[in-house]
Amino acid sequence: MKTPTGLALSLDPALNQFKLRTDCTVCTVTLQNKRKLTPAFSEAQHGFQELPGSIGLQLATADSAVNICNQGSKVVVLFRPRKLEELAQQTEQKTSRLLCPPVTRMIDRRAQWIALGIREELESISPSLLAVDASLTILALHVVRTYSGPSCAFAAGRARLSKRTIQHLQDFLLEHLDENVSLERLAREAEMSVSHFLRAFSSSFGQTPHQYVIELRLKKAEQLLTTTSIPIGEIAYLTGFASQSHLTTTMKRRMSVTPREMRG
């Protein structure tokens, strides 16, 4: 549905991928993911799966190509740059050109809640233009407040990790997924002080090291659950969880499914 704020699309789970060209800022919010482990986006190195609530932002550029891989139900919003700038000025934030999306997808529960409302309205018998535009405005305001300006954890000018360091840390964590890697050790791998590393990591990945490690462990656990017959307790051990119950509790909270349900 097209509104004064932008364009809102609700993707059917059967639609695996589509490509569009736009000069708008693209915001995608995953509402529910498929159980099969597939890449979240085409350039992913390790097949990262989009968890419910994960948000992605692509800044507006002239006639840019956007590839969207759909792993389940998702809401895609194309924001008009002028609308984001107006909201930025009203909230005394920097302009939308300074939006700083995280390198990897992060869980944004508020965006998920807003997107759920947008989808429900779009899929209603008689969707209201006013209701959808109001929700888009709320989502746009949330994006401006969270991902730009001085209060943004990813604001321009903050410390960020180089692409080489990001790749090294991803490989290192995957290799040591079953270990309790300390923050100090990660900082040494990045050749930074702990305080500097923590700021740079959060700025680059959009989440803390602990949150990112949990995400990697869940992805690896899902891969083992869906492709092997290894007992769940052993999978918990191999992926760094303290116990089977720890894996079950974390997976249920983060992915809304238990290991047994995922294995089917």
Backbone as a ProteinNet text record, in pm:
[ID]
protein_1_A
[PRIMARY]
MKTPTGLALSLDPALNQFKLRTDCTVCTVTLQNKRKLTPAFSEAQHGFQELPGSIGLQLATADSAVNICNQGSKVVVLFRPRKLEELAQQTEQKTSRLLCPPVTRMIDRRAQWIALGIREELESISPSLLAVDASLTILALHVVRTYSGPSCAFAAGRARLSKRTIQHLQDFLLEHLDENVSLERLAREAEMSVSHFLRAFSSSFGQTPHQYVIELRLKKAEQLLTTTSIPIGEIAYLTGFASQSHLTTTMKRRMSVTPREMRG
[TERTIARY]
84.1	0	88.1	54.6	130.2	63.4	143	90.9	181.2	142.4	228.6	366.8	376.6	505	592.5	531.6	609.7	523.4	590.5	523.4	543.4	434.9	442.5	402.8	484.6	458.8	460.7	367	365.3	397.5	512.1	557.6	499.4	453.6	404.3	523.2	512.4	623.3	665.4	574.9	607.8	698.1	705.2	789.5	931.7	1019.6	1154.4	1246.3	1233.6	1325.8	1267.4	1293.9	1257.6	1355.8	1357.9	1452.5	1374.4	1411.3	1346.3	1450.1	1415.3	1501.6	1427.7	1497.4	1429.8	1528.9	1478.2	1560.7	1514.6	1445	1396.2	1484.9	1473.6	1537.6	1451.1	1511.9	1437.7	1456.7	1345.1	1345.9	1272.1	1337.8	1273.7	1269.9	1155.6	1137.5	1084.2	1156.6	1114.6	1016	902.9	800.3	803.7	829.2	836.5	925.8	1017.4	1111.3	1076.3	1126.3	1112.9	1211.8	1189.4	1278.9	1407.1	1398.8	1515.5	1621.9	1746.3	1856.1	1895.3	1872.8	1906.3	1967.4	2041.8	2104	2001.8	2034.6	1946.8	1951.6	2067.8	2080.9	2194.2	2194.5	2278	2426.4	2472.5	2613.9	2659.1	2568.8	2605.6	2714.2	2812.2	2924.7	2893.8	2812	2794.2	2648.5	2562.9	2424.4	2347.5	2365.4	2295.8	2145.5	2070.1	1925.2	1863.9	1762.6	1692.5	1597.2	1615.9	1527.6	1408.8	1296	1181.1	1221.2	1186.7	1223.2	1348.6	1419.3	1541.5	1505	1583.7	1557.2	1676.8	1649.3	1753.4	1723.4	1826.9	1810.8	1907.1	1856.8	1942.1	1914.5	2018.9	2001.3	1963.2	1894.6	1848.9	1966	1977.1	2072	1998.3	2054.8	1986.1	1967.7	1842.1	1807.5	1891.1	1894.3	1973.5	1895.4	1967.9	1905	1900.7	1785.3	1767.2	1725.7	1807.3	1772.6	1720	1600.8	1541.6	1513.6	1580.6	1557.3	1459.1	1345.4	1239.7	1244.3	1260	1264.8	1134.6	1035.7	908.6	822.4	744.4	664.1	748.3	735.4	819.6	744.1	769.6	715.5	830.9	813.1	912.6	852.4	924.6	876.8	979.2	932.4	1016.2	981.2	1073.1	1048.9	1095.8	1015	1057.6	1162.9	1279.5	1385.8	1340.3	1254.3	1208.4	1129.5	1050	971.7	1063.4	1168.6	1262.3	1335	1368.9	1436.4	1343.8	1216.3	1120.3	1109.1	1100.2	1091.8	1220.3	1334.5	1462.2	1469.5	1421.4	1423.4	1326.6	1212	1112.6	1161.5	1242.1	1292	1432.7	1482	1613.3	1725.1	1702.1	1805.8	1878.3	1988.3	2055.6	1967.3	1994.3	1909.4	1921.1	1823.4	1819.3	1940.3	2011.5	2132.3	2238	2223.2	2318.6	2267.2	2164	2122.1	2239.9	2259.9	2374.4	2328.2	2287.5	2241.7	2355.4	2328.3	2431.9	2478.6	2603.2	2657.6	2577	2542.4	2461.7	2323.8	2229.5	2093.5	2084.5	2002.4	1982.7	1834.5	1806.4	1668.4	1614.2	1504.1	1440.4	1293.6	1262.6	1128.2	1023.4	1060.8	962.6	927.3	1027.5	1000.7	915.6	941.5	862.6	716	692.4	556.3	483.6	552	490.4	461.8	558.6	542.3	426.8	406.5	293.5	160.6	150.7	30.4	10.9	121.9	113.8	64.6	119.9	78.5	-68.8	-112.7	-253.2	-346.9	-308.9	-392.5	-390.7	-271.4	-260.4	-340.2	-347.8	-414.4	-561.1	-609.7	-750.6	-839.4	-968.1	-1061.9	-1065.1	-1064.2	-1067.5	-960.1	-833.9	-725	-743.7	-708.6	-724.9	-593.3	-599.3	-481.9	-431.7	-526	-491	-418.2	-470.4	-409.9	-269.8	-253.3	-121.6	-22.2	-65	26.9	65.8	-28	3.9	109.3	93.8	191.4	326.5	325.8	451.7	522.9	445.2	504.3	568	500.7	555.1	684.3	683.5	803.7	917.7	884.4	986.3	1046.7	962.8	1010.5	1102.3	1063.9	1147.3	1283.2	1284.2	1409.4	1499.3	1439.5	1517.5	1577	1497	1543.5	1648.3	1634.1	1720.5	1847.2	1838.8	1951.8	2013.2	1996.4	2065.6	2078.7	2161	2174.2	2266.4	2287.9	2383.8	2348.5	2218.8	2181	2196.3	2230.9	2240	2370.2	2358.7	2477.8	2562.9	2507.1	2579.3	2608	2607.9	2620.2	2755	2753.5	2877.3	2979.9	3104.5	3210.9	3244.8	3153.7	3184.8	3286.4	3357.6	3454.8	3385.3	3445	3391.3	3506.4	3474.3	3574.1	3594.4	3713.7	3739.2	3674.1	3653.9	3593.5	3679.2	3810.5	3900.5	3885.6	3873.2	3856.8	3721.9	3617.6	3484.9	3488.3	3551.3	3559.9	3639.5	3750.4	3833.3	3755.5	3681.5	3604.7	3493.4	3427.4	3324	3382.7	3495.9	3560.2	3608.2	3665.7	3717.6	3605.3	3494	3383.3	3319.1	3308.1	3252.7	3342.7	3473.9	3569.5	3568.8	3538.2	3541.7	3402.1	3302.4	3163.9	3131.4	3202.3	3174.2	3251.8	3327.7	3407.8	3345.7	3381.4	3336.8	3442	3437.6	3538.3	3514.3	3617.4	3604.2	3610.2	3559.8	3565.6	3710.1	3795.1	3936.3	4003.5	3966.7	4026.8	3981.9	3855.8	3806.7	3876.3	3896.5	3964.3	4107.1	4172.8	4309.6	4309.3	4208.6	4199.6	4183.5	4113.9	4092.6	4204.7	4299.2	4411.6	4362.2	4271.2	4214	4205.3	4188	4156.7	4013.7	3980.4	3846.7	3738.9	3759.3	3658.6	3639.9	3751.8	3745.1	3680	3716.1	3661.2	3510.1	3463.6	3320.8	3240	3290.4	3220.6	3222.7	3339.7	3353	3271	3268.7	3191.9	3042.7	2991.7	2849.4	2812.1	2902.2	2877.4	2873.1	2958.8	2969.9	2866.2	2836.5	2746.3	2603	2582.2	2448.1	2400.1	2489.7	2457	2585.5	2572.6	2689.8	2754.2	2881.3	2945	2865.5	2813.7	2737	2612.9	2539	2419.4	2454.3	2565.4	2606.7	2647	2718	2757.8	2635.1	2535.5	2411.7	2345	2345.8	2287.1	2359.6	2493.9	2571.8	2545.4	2536.9	2512.5	2375.7	2276.5	2143.8	2141.7	2212.2	2217.7	2286.1	2396.3	2466.4	2380.1	2311	2222.2	2111.1	2055.4	1950.1	2002.9	2122.9	2183	2199.1	2249.9	2269.5	2136.6	2038.4	1907.6	1837.2	1854.5	1781.2	1858.2	1987.5	2067.2	2134.2	2126	2189.5	2093.3	2134.9	2056.8	2127.5	2220.6	2293.3	2194.1	2205.9	2114	2115.3	2000.1	1986.4	2083.5	2102	2194.8	2336.5	2377.8	2512.1	2523.7	2416	2415.4	2431.7	2365.1	2378.6	2524.3	2591.8	2733.4	2820.3	2795.7	2877.4	2863.5	2750.2	2726.2	2746.1	2800.2	2839.4	2734.4	2619	2517.3	2549.6	2510	2544.4	2476.3	2359.3	2283.9	2176.6	2109.1	1998.8	1886.2	1859.8	1753.6	1789.5	1918.4	1963.4	1939.4	1973.2	1947.8	1798.4	1718.6	1573.7	1513.7	1551	1497.3	1535.7	1663.5	1711.8	1646.6	1637	1577.1	1428.6	1360	1217.7	1197.5	1282	1269.8	1306	1411	1460.1	1389.5	1351.9	1301.6	1158.3	1099.3	960.3	940.1	1043.6	1034.5	1135.3	1104.4	1197.5	1282.1	1395.7	1478.3	1401.1	1318.3	1239.8	1140.5	1078.2	984.8	1059	1178.5	1256.3	1299.7	1335	1378.4	1259.6	1141	1020.6	1007
-119.4	0	125.1	218.7	343.4	451.4	519.5	624	746.9	859.3	978.3	955	861.2	834.4	740.8	646.3	550.7	438.6	327.7	210.9	92.9	23.2	-90.7	-217.8	-322.5	-451.9	-559.6	-652.1	-767.5	-889.5	-955.2	-1065.1	-1197.9	-1273.9	-1408.2	-1501	-1596.1	-1688.8	-1766.6	-1784.7	-1860.9	-1783	-1650	-1568.1	-1570.8	-1643.5	-1664.9	-1545	-1477	-1367.7	-1275.4	-1147.8	-1056.4	-939.4	-870.1	-760.3	-637.1	-521.7	-398.2	-287	-186.7	-69.6	48.6	126.5	234.6	341.3	461.6	569.3	600.5	504.9	521.3	445.2	479.5	402.1	279.4	161.2	35.8	-20.9	-49.6	-109.5	-243	-351	-482.1	-534.5	-587.6	-643	-784.9	-882.2	-1022.1	-1049.7	-1109.7	-1139	-1284.4	-1373.9	-1515.5	-1582.5	-1666.9	-1728.6	-1873.9	-1924.4	-2065.8	-2144.1	-2271.3	-2352.7	-2387.9	-2393.3	-2430.5	-2323	-2362.8	-2267.5	-2219.8	-2091.9	-2033.9	-1897.2	-1844.5	-1714.3	-1603.6	-1512	-1399	-1299.8	-1286.7	-1200.5	-1255.4	-1221.6	-1290.9	-1284.3	-1174.9	-1160.7	-1224.1	-1292.6	-1352.9	-1457.4	-1456	-1547.4	-1682.3	-1685	-1808	-1853.3	-1805.1	-1849	-1804.2	-1680.9	-1631.2	-1627.6	-1675.7	-1677.3	-1557.7	-1502.7	-1390	-1440	-1393.9	-1431.2	-1336.2	-1379.1	-1288.8	-1161.4	-1047.9	-920.6	-859.7	-932.4	-875.4	-765.2	-659.2	-543.3	-518.7	-479.7	-443.4	-308.6	-228.7	-95.8	-80.2	-29.2	6.8	151.1	232.2	375.2	408	520	563.7	610.7	555.2	601.9	607.1	677.7	694.7	561.7	520.1	400.9	280.3	251.8	140.2	9.8	-100.2	-231.7	-293.6	-349.2	-411.7	-556.7	-650.6	-792.2	-834.2	-890.8	-932.8	-1082.2	-1156.6	-1299.4	-1320.4	-1379.3	-1393.7	-1532.2	-1537.9	-1664.7	-1696	-1616.8	-1637	-1515.4	-1474.6	-1354.3	-1232.9	-1128.4	-1010.1	-888.2	-775.1	-648.1	-565.1	-514.7	-429.4	-291.3	-190	-52.4	31.1	105.9	199.3	339.7	402.5	536	642.3	744.3	858.4	937	962.7	1034.5	1167.3	1239.9	1370.1	1354.8	1246.4	1222.7	1194.8	1117.8	1089	1215.1	1299.9	1425.1	1515.9	1519.9	1601.3	1552.3	1421.4	1364.8	1389.6	1381.4	1406.1	1549.2	1643.7	1783.8	1807.9	1742.5	1759.9	1704.4	1599.7	1536.5	1584.2	1685.6	1744.1	1641.2	1541.3	1444.7	1491.9	1426.7	1454.5	1404.7	1449.7	1413.8	1266.7	1215.1	1073.5	1028.8	1124.5	1085.1	1030.6	1055.9	1006.4	882.2	820.1	692.6	595.7	521.5	431.8	289.8	214.9	78.2	-10.9	-108.2	-200.4	-289.9	-340	-428.5	-557	-614.6	-735.6	-703.8	-791.6	-767.9	-778.4	-693.3	-694	-715.2	-759.1	-778.9	-647.1	-602.3	-476.5	-507.8	-531.2	-574.2	-466.3	-339.7	-233	-226.7	-237.8	-238.4	-359.2	-473.3	-592.7	-570.7	-509.4	-483.6	-390.2	-286.6	-192.6	-262.8	-343.5	-414	-513.7	-577.7	-669.6	-596.5	-476	-395.8	-357.6	-325.8	-291	-410.5	-528.5	-647.2	-679	-671.4	-700.7	-607.7	-479.6	-383.3	-410.1	-440.1	-467.1	-590.7	-689.8	-815.4	-818.4	-706	-699.3	-691.4	-713.4	-713.5	-577.7	-471.8	-336.6	-251.5	-263	-190.4	-39.4	26.3	171.4	241.6	332.2	409.9	492.3	549.8	633.4	550.5	429.5	345.1	300.3	260.9	216.4	331.3	450.4	563.7	605.2	596.3	628.8	533.2	403.6	304.3	325.1	361.2	387.8	508.4	609	726.8	690.8	606.3	562.1	482.8	393.8	315.4	405.6	502.5	595.9	676.2	720.1	794.8	708	582.2	488.9	469.9	455.3	437.5	559.1	678.8	802.4	816.4	788.1	803	698.9	578	467.6	456.6	488.8	463.1	588.5	702.8	823.9	919	1020.9	1124.6	1086	1176.1	1155.3	1042.5	1003.6	896.2	759.1	755.9	629.4	557.8	429.9	350.7	327.1	357.5	331.8	462.5	574.1	704.8	721	803.7	830.1	890.4	850.6	903.3	814.7	719.6	627.3	524.7	462.2	361.3	244	193.3	77.6	-15.8	-142.7	-242.5	-243.7	-275	-287.7	-415	-422.8	-541.7	-664.7	-647.6	-760.7	-810.3	-716.8	-755.7	-822.2	-770.3	-830.6	-974.8	-996.7	-1131.5	-1223.2	-1170.4	-1250.3	-1289.4	-1196.1	-1225.5	-1325.7	-1313.4	-1409.8	-1550.4	-1562.9	-1693.3	-1746.8	-1659.4	-1700.8	-1751.7	-1679.4	-1719	-1849	-1867.6	-1992.3	-2110.8	-2088.1	-2194.2	-2229.5	-2130.5	-2151.1	-2141.6	-2185.7	-2168.9	-2246.2	-2357	-2439.7	-2395.2	-2285.8	-2235.8	-2110.3	-2081.8	-1959.9	-1851.2	-1791.7	-1692.2	-1562.6	-1511.6	-1389.7	-1265.2	-1155.8	-1028.1	-985.3	-1014.2	-978.7	-1050.2	-1177.5	-1252.4	-1197.7	-1162.4	-1104.4	-971.6	-892.2	-763.4	-785.1	-889.6	-920.4	-961.1	-1037.5	-1079.3	-958.4	-856.4	-734.2	-632.6	-665.7	-576.9	-441.2	-445.7	-324.5	-340.2	-228.3	-234.1	-283.5	-335	-389.4	-283.1	-164.9	-58.7	-12.6	3.7	45.8	-62.9	-188	-299.6	-310.8	-296.2	-310.2	-206.2	-81.6	23.3	-5	-46.8	-71.3	-192.6	-296.4	-416.4	-384.4	-317.1	-282.6	-191.7	-101.4	-11.1	-85.7	-187.1	-259.7	-369.3	-440.6	-555.1	-522.6	-408.5	-372.7	-446.2	-510.6	-582.9	-608.2	-649.4	-675.4	-807.7	-830.4	-958.9	-1077.5	-1066.2	-1176.4	-1207.8	-1105.3	-1126.6	-1190.8	-1147.9	-1201.8	-1348.6	-1384.3	-1522.8	-1612.3	-1565.1	-1641.7	-1664.6	-1562.4	-1574.5	-1680.6	-1679.1	-1778.9	-1919.2	-1933	-2064.5	-2119.4	-2033.5	-2078.1	-2120.7	-2049.5	-2083.9	-2219.3	-2240.4	-2367.7	-2480.9	-2455.6	-2556.5	-2592.2	-2491.7	-2518.7	-2603.1	-2570.7	-2647.1	-2794.6	-2819.8	-2957.9	-3029	-2956.8	-3017.5	-3059.4	-2982.2	-3007.1	-3092.5	-3114.3	-3189.3	-3313	-3334.5	-3450.1	-3516	-3632.2	-3701.7	-3697.7	-3606.9	-3592.2	-3560.4	-3625.8	-3597.2	-3449.8	-3400.2	-3258.1	-3215.9	-3301.3	-3268.5	-3249.3	-3332.8	-3320.2	-3195.9	-3162.7	-3040.2	-2918.2	-2921.3	-2810.7	-2794.2	-2905.8	-2901.7	-2850.6	-2899.5	-2862	-2714.6	-2656.4	-2515.9	-2418.8	-2469	-2379.1	-2349.2	-2417.4	-2395.5	-2479	-2428.8	-2495	-2630.1	-2646.5	-2770.7	-2773.2	-2887.3	-2898.8	-2802.4	-2787.9	-2696.1	-2551.5	-2518.1	-2383.3	-2356.7	-2454.9	-2443.2	-2428.9	-2512.3	-2510.3	-2375.8	-2326.6	-2198.8	-2084	-2081.6	-1972.6	-1978.2	-2096.2	-2110.2	-2074.1	-2116.1	-2083.6	-1933.5	-1866.8	-1722	-1645.7	-1687.8	-1613.6	-1650.5	-1778.4	-1825.3	-1877.4	-1877.2	-1921.6	-2067.2	-2148.4	-2290.7	-2364.7	-2487.3	-2565.9	-2652.8	-2704.2	-2794.1	-2914.8	-2975.2	-3091.5	-3053.2	-2938.9	-2893.2	-2864	-2806.8	-2775.3	-2902.3	-3002.1	-3128.4	-3200.9	-3174.9	-3232.6	-3380.1
0	0	0	-87.3	-98.8	-14.9	68.9	156.1	144.5	204.7	201.4	262.5	354.4	420.8	340.2	270.7	193.6	139.8	109.2	53.7	147.4	183	273.7	200.5	216	154.4	261.6	253.5	342.5	257.2	283.4	199.5	244.2	147.2	173.5	195.6	289.3	313.3	189.8	92.5	-27.6	-121.7	-104.9	-190.4	-135.9	-204.5	-152.4	-172.9	-285.4	-313.5	-419.7	-406	-512.4	-514.6	-626.8	-645.4	-687.9	-633.3	-673.2	-683.1	-758.6	-771.7	-711.2	-629.9	-559.4	-517.7	-497.3	-441.9	-300.3	-237.9	-101.4	-2.5	124.2	229.8	257.5	250.9	264.2	404	469.6	603.2	596.2	636.8	638	780.8	820.8	955.3	941.4	996	990.5	1103.9	1070.1	1169.4	1213.6	1120.2	1152.8	1050.2	1095.5	1004.4	978.6	865.9	835.3	920.4	935.3	1015.4	940	807.7	728.9	737.7	754.9	766.6	628.6	600.2	470.9	493.1	393.4	410.3	431.4	520.4	545.7	430.9	367.9	251.7	167.1	37.9	-59.3	-28.5	36.8	60.6	192.3	262.1	390.7	371.8	462	452.2	513.6	617.9	693.8	700	609	609.2	731.1	774.7	892.9	868.2	962.9	950.4	1021.3	959.6	1018.5	1126	1246.7	1356.4	1359.4	1416.5	1429.6	1503.7	1447.4	1507.7	1449.9	1361.7	1304.3	1205.4	1208.2	1123.4	1033	910.1	815.4	754.6	732.9	673.8	557.5	446.9	333.9	299	301.9	281.3	138.2	122.2	-8.7	-93.7	-212.2	-312.9	-445	-541.3	-668.2	-740.2	-756.6	-833.3	-791.1	-662.2	-612.6	-622.1	-640.1	-647.9	-509.2	-472.9	-341.6	-362.7	-312.5	-317.3	-181	-176.9	-50.5	-55.4	35.9	49.4	163.2	132.3	231.7	294.2	425.9	496.2	568.4	550.1	618.7	594.7	692.9	677.9	714.2	634.8	651.9	603.2	667.8	622.5	566.4	446.1	380.7	363.4	407.6	397.2	320.9	223.8	150.2	197	269.4	323.7	225	207.4	126.8	205.7	146.8	218.6	276.5	203.4	253.2	382.4	391.5	512.4	631	611.5	719.6	764.5	669.8	704.9	784.7	747	822.1	966.1	984.3	1118.6	1197	1127.7	1194.2	1246.5	1166.1	1207.5	1323.5	1319	1425.4	1558.6	1552.6	1675	1710.8	1635.8	1660.4	1644.9	1559.3	1527.1	1401.7	1370.6	1244.7	1131.2	1008.6	896.3	864.8	788.9	756	675.1	612.6	539.6	634.1	762.5	859.9	931.8	876.1	931.1	925.2	1032.8	1041.5	1071.2	970.1	993.7	1039.4	1126.3	1171.6	1058.2	1069.4	966.5	957.7	1071.4	1073	1128.8	1102.7	1148.4	1299.8	1358.9	1502.4	1532.5	1654.5	1696.6	1749.2	1691.4	1729.5	1759.1	1887.5	1924.2	1900	1916.7	1892.9	1744.1	1658.4	1514.5	1476.8	1540.9	1514.3	1551.8	1668.1	1713.5	1617	1569.4	1475.2	1342.5	1296.3	1168.6	1173.4	1288.4	1302.9	1281.1	1336.3	1317.5	1171.8	1103.7	961	880.1	908.9	834.1	857.1	981.8	1011.8	935.7	927.6	856.8	706.4	651	507.6	467.8	556.4	524.3	568.9	620.8	660.3	535.8	554.6	441.8	372.2	452.3	396.1	463.9	418.2	482.8	475.7	585.4	594.1	559.9	463.3	425.5	543.7	618.7	733.7	839.5	868.3	971.4	931.7	805.1	758.4	761.7	716.1	714.5	855.7	949.2	1088.2	1143.1	1112.6	1158.8	1091.8	962.4	892.2	953.2	991.6	1054.3	1188.1	1265.8	1394.9	1372.7	1271.8	1242.4	1194.3	1108.9	1060.2	1174.9	1266.4	1382.5	1468.4	1485.8	1562.6	1494.7	1362.4	1288.3	1303.6	1289.5	1301.5	1441.2	1542.4	1680.3	1717.3	1664.5	1706.2	1623.1	1494.9	1405	1344.8	1411.6	1367.8	1484.5	1466.2	1567.8	1681.8	1775.1	1883.4	1978	1984.7	2076	2013.4	1884.3	1813.6	1845.1	1873.8	1904.7	1782.2	1664.7	1541.5	1467.3	1536.6	1471.3	1404	1297.4	1225	1318.2	1296.4	1379.2	1496.6	1531.9	1639.2	1589.5	1681.2	1644.7	1578.7	1471.2	1401.1	1367.3	1352.1	1316.5	1165.8	1122.2	979.3	927.1	796.6	736.2	763.5	760.2	785.8	929.2	1023.7	1164.5	1187.1	1122.9	1134.2	1086.1	969.5	915.2	1006.8	1060.6	1152.3	1277.5	1333.6	1454.4	1427.5	1313.1	1277.7	1266.8	1197.2	1181.8	1316.4	1397.4	1528.2	1618	1622	1708.8	1662.2	1532	1480.3	1514.2	1511.1	1542.5	1691	1775.8	1921.5	1982.4	1906.1	1948.9	2076.1	2098.9	2217.1	2339.9	2326.9	2437.2	2497.4	2620.6	2687.1	2663.8	2545.5	2506.8	2583.7	2645.7	2725.8	2638	2692.5	2623.4	2602.9	2701.3	2692.1	2574.7	2554.7	2444	2309.1	2297.4	2173.1	2144.4	2249.1	2232.2	2183.4	2234.8	2189.4	2042.5	2002.6	1862.2	1770.1	1820.2	1741.7	1761.8	1852.7	1884.6	1933.2	2031.8	2090	2241	2308.1	2450.9	2465.4	2582.2	2603.1	2583	2640.6	2630.9	2486.3	2414.7	2274.7	2190.1	2216.4	2140.1	2158.9	2281.4	2309.2	2232.6	2230.8	2155.7	2006.3	1955.5	1812.3	1768.3	1850.9	1817.4	1811.3	1913.2	1917.1	1801	1764.4	1653.5	1520.8	1505.8	1379.6	1364.3	1472.3	1464.9	1507	1571.5	1613.1	1736.3	1807.4	1929.3	2006.8	2130.3	2212.8	2171.4	2207.7	2176.3	2229.9	2351.2	2409.6	2326.6	2285.4	2204.8	2071.3	2013	1883.9	1895.8	2003.5	2025.3	2041.8	2116.4	2133.3	1998.2	1914.4	1780.8	1699.2	1703.3	1630.2	1683	1813.9	1873.9	1832.4	1828.9	1788.1	1641.8	1558.4	1416.8	1396.4	1470.2	1460.3	1515.7	1625.7	1683.7	1585.7	1519	1421.1	1305.9	1261	1151.7	1190.3	1312.2	1358.4	1381.5	1431.4	1457.3	1328.7	1223.8	1099.2	999.9	1022.8	924.3	982.1	1115.1	1177.6	1276.2	1326.1	1428.3	1563.4	1580.4	1706.2	1818	1934.3	2045.4	2083.4	2126	2157.8	2268.2	2369.3	2477	2426.8	2330.6	2274.5	2187.5	2115.8	2035.2	2125	2240.5	2335.7	2376.2	2402.7	2441.6	2328	2205.9	2090.3	2054.1	2088.1	2051.5	2167.4	2278.4	2385.9	2489.9	2485.7	2588.8	2712	2827.6	2952.8	2967.4	2909.5	2921.5	2814.1	2804.2	2708.7	2743.6	2873.5	2915.4	2882.9	2892.5	2856.5	2708.2	2623.5	2479.9	2453.1	2519.4	2497.4	2536.7	2653.4	2701.7	2609.6	2567.9	2482.3	2345.2	2286.6	2154	2156.4	2261.4	2272.5	2283.6	2360.9	2379.9	2254	2186.7	2070.6	1940.1	1924.5	1796.1	1802.3	1923.2	1942.1	1902.7	1918.6	1887.4	1975.4	2017.6	2097.3	2005.8	2054.9	1972.7	1921.2	2003.6	1961.3	1850.4	1863.8	1759.8	1630.4	1640.3	1520.9	1448.8	1526.1	1466.2	1403	1456.3	1398.4	1431.9
[MASK]
++++++++++++++++++++++++++++++++++++++++++++++++++++++++++++++++++++++++++++++++++++++++++++++++++++++++++++++++++++++++++++++++++++++++++++++++++++++++++++++++++++++++++++++++++++++++++++++++++++++++++++++++++++++++++++++++++++++++++++++++++++++++++++++++++++++++

